[in-house]
């Protein structure tokens, strides 16, 4: 069973920063896109940011200018740098990998809580 190893969630005050990381195992063959979604209770899971195989990025309007998604080539990981965090960013964040040919993979989720 393929496991996406997520890390970096936690509790932070409004205005603070967190960095999420998700390591993708080598058993998932490239090309693929990588991204982060988030979900709060009672709502649908929503896209936060995505980066394609060749570096094209896409962000939810609510995080533009505050979050940055990138690939860590050396670690085969996708990183989400979250700055200027707001209470409404509180959610469970899920790593997502979508191969060009195949089903998507999901991480188990990491809790991000923004509160004073």
Buried (B, 14 or more C-beta within 10 A) or exposed (E): EEEBEBBBBEEBEEEBEBEBBBBBEEEBEEEBBBBBBBBEEEEEBEBBBBBBBEEEEBBBEEBEEBBBBBBEEEEBBBBBBBBEBEEEBBBBBBBBBBBEEEEEBBBEBBEBBBEE
